[in-house]
Amino acid sequence: TRACRVERKCEDGVQWGPPLRILAPIFDFINHGSSRTKAGDGSANASFGIENELTFDMHNAKLVVRASRDILEGEEVLIDYGDSARPAWRCLTSYGFVPEYNIDLEIDTEEEEQNVEHVAELWMNGLRFEVDPHSVPFDLVEVAAAQALLDQEDDDEVEEEEEEEDNLLTPYVARAIAKRATEAAFHLITEPEMVDSEEDWDSPELVHAASLAGLLRWSQHRVLLAFADNLKLFSSSPLEEAE
C-alpha cells in the first residue's frame, strides 16, 4: 500500500481522535529507515505528521515532513514506517521489501518494546519462539531448563550450577540455547532451495520472490547469530555479574 497512517496529536503530544489514512503524491515515494537505530546508513533522518489541524477542522491542515537530524548533501531522506515495518517478515508482507539488519547500528536498550526492530523464529524441542538479540523469552528458558534437568544425569556441570544458582537461565542453559540458535542460523543459509524445474527461473516473479526470501533468511540468520553471541557472552560472565 502507498497510504500512510498518521496519528493525530495536540500540541502537548496527547493523541486525540482516530488515526488518519492518507494518500499523498510525492510523499509516498519516501523510503523507510528505522528510527530505532543509530544515525547511519538506513536510519531514519526525518519524521512526518499533520500540522495546522484544529479539532474537527482539517481545512488548513498539512502533511509535513521535517528533518529529525542534520541531513548531508546527497543523503536520501528516510522516514520510519512504524510498527507495520517491524519485524522484517512483517515489513516484507506489508511493503514488499526486507529492511537491512545492521547489528553495528542497533540501539541496545533495556526498555521493553512491544514490537522490537528485529526478531527471528527459533524452534526448540518442537516449540516455536520469537527471539531478538537483546532478550530471551521466559518460555524458551523454561523449555531449555527442563531439558537440562533431563540431561543432568549425564552432565555433572548441570548439577553444580543448579546448586549454585536458582535462576533458570544458568550458564549451562544459556549455552544450550545459544547452540540451538547457532544451528538454526546456519540451517537458514545452508538449506537447499526447492525448485521444480529450470524453466521456473525464466519467470521474473519467481526470481524476485526467491531474492526476497533469501534476504529474509539472511536477516533471520544474522539475528539468530547475534542472539547466540550475547547468550555465550552471558554464559562466560561470573554469575554474580550476570545477575
N, C-alpha and C positions, 0 to 999 in steps of 0.2 A: 504494500500500500504506500501511496505517496502522501497520505494525510498525516498530520501531526496532532498530538494530544497536548493541549495547553491547560495548565492549572490556572485557576482564577483566584488571585490573592489581593488582599487590601495592601495599603502602604506599609502596615505593620507586619506583613508576611502571613497573616491569617487567611486561610483558604475560605472562599465563600462560593456557593453555587456549584453546579456540576462542571467538570472539565469540558473544554470545547474541542471538537474535531475540526481542524482547519485544513483546507487545501489551498496553498499559496504558491503561485507560479514563481519560478526562480529560487525561492526559499527551499523548495523540495529537492533541489539539486545539491544541497549542502550535505556532505558525508558525515558519518558517525565517528566520534572519538570519545574515549572514555574520560569521564571527569574524576574517576577513582584511581587514576594512575598519575605518577609524577610527570611533570612537564617534559615532553619529548615527542618523538615521532609517534603518531597515533593517539595522542592525548587531546582531549577537548580544549580548545582555546577560546571558545565563545559560548554564550548562552542565549536563550530566546524567551520571549514572553509577551503578553498583552500589556500595552501601556495606554494611558489616557482613557481607560474604561471606567465609566461610572456605573453604580449599581443599577442593573436592568437597563442600561443605556450604552449601546455599542456604536453610537453614531460617530464619535471621534476616536474610537479605539483603533490601535495599530499593532501589527505584529512586528516586533523589533528584535534584531539580532545585535548583541553587544559583545565586544571583546572581554573576556574574563582575565586575560593577561596580555602582555606585550606580544604582538604577532610580527614576526620577522618578514622582511620583504621577500615575496615569492612563496611564503609559507601558506599551505592550504588552510582555509577556515573550516573548523570541525566543531560540531555540536554533539552533545550527548543525547542519544535517542531514548534514554531512560531504561526502565526495567524490562521493556519489551525486547531489549538487546542483550539481556543477561539471563542465563549464561550463554555460552557460544551456540549451543544447539537451538535455543530459543531465538537467537539473532538470525540463525540460518533459516528457521521456519518462518520468521516474521518478515525478514528483509532480503533473504536470498544470498547472504554472504557470511563468512566466518571471520569474526574480529581477530586480529593478530594477538597472540598471547606473548607478552614480553615480560619475563619474570623480573628483569632488571628495573622495570618501571612500575612494578606493583607496589602499592602502598600497604605496608604491614600494619594493620590496625587491630586493636583489641576490641573495638566496638562491634557488636554482633549486627550483621546486616541481614535483612530479610531476603534479599537477592544479591548474593555475592557476585563479584565480577566473573570469576571462572570456577566452574565445578566440573568434576569428572565422575563417570559411573564406575563403581568398583563392586565386583561380586566377591563375596567371601562366604564359604560354607553354604552355597545355594541361596544366599540373600543379597539383595541389591542395596547399595548405599551411594549417596552423593557426597563426595569429599572435595575439599578445597585445600590449598597449600597451608592455610593458617589455622585450621581447626580439624578436630576429629569427632565424628558423630558418636554420641554416647552408646547408641545401639551397636555400632561397629565394635567399640571397645568391649562391650558385654559379650558379643559373639566370640571375639578373639580371646578374651579372658577365659570363657568357658572351654574353648578348645585347648587352652594352655593347661587347664586343670585335668583334662583328659590325657594330656601328654606328660603330666608331671611324673608319672611312674618311670618314664624313660629318660627324664631330664632333671638332674638334681638342681640345676640352676633355677628352675621354676619354684621349687620348694624353698630355696634360700631366699628368693625375692618375696615370696608370699609371707614369710616370717618377718621380713624387714619392712614391708610396705602393704598397707591396707588398700591403697588406691588401686583400682582395677588396671589403670594404664601404667603398668610396670615397664621397665626397660625391655624385658623379655617379650611382653605383649606388643610393645611398640615396634620391636624388630620383626615380629611375626606379621604385623600389618604392613610394615614397610616392604617386607619380602613379597607379600602378595600384590601390593601396589606396583612394585617394580616389574613383576611377572606380567601383570595386566598391561602395563605401559608398553613393554616390548612386544606383547602379543598384538597390540593395535597396529604396529608398523611392520610386523613380520607375517601376519596372517595373509595368505594369498587372496587376491580378488577373484571372485567367481564371475567368469564371462561365458556366455552361452556359445558365442561363435565370433570369429574375427570380423564378420560383417557388421556386428553390433557397433564396432568402433567407427563405422562410417557415419554414424548418427552424431551430429554436433550436440544434441541434447544429452546423449549418454556421456560423451566426453566431458561436458560441463558438469554434469551430475557427479561423475567419478572424481573430477577435480575438487569439487566442494566436499565430497565425502572424505577425500584424502586430507584436505585441510582440517576438517573437523577431527579426524583421527589423530593428526599430528598435534593439534591443540590439546586434545584429551591426553595424549602421550606426555606432553610437557607438564601438564597439571599434575598427573599422577607421579611423575618423577620428582617434582618439587615437593609434593605431599610426602613421598617416601624419604626424601633427603632430610626434611625437617623432623620426621619421626626418628631417623637414625641419629640426628644431632641431639634430640631429646634423650634417646636411649644411652648415649655416650656421656651425658652430663651426670654429675653426682646427684643422688636422689634428693638431697636437701636443697640443691639449687633448682631442680626441676619442679619442685613444689611451688 
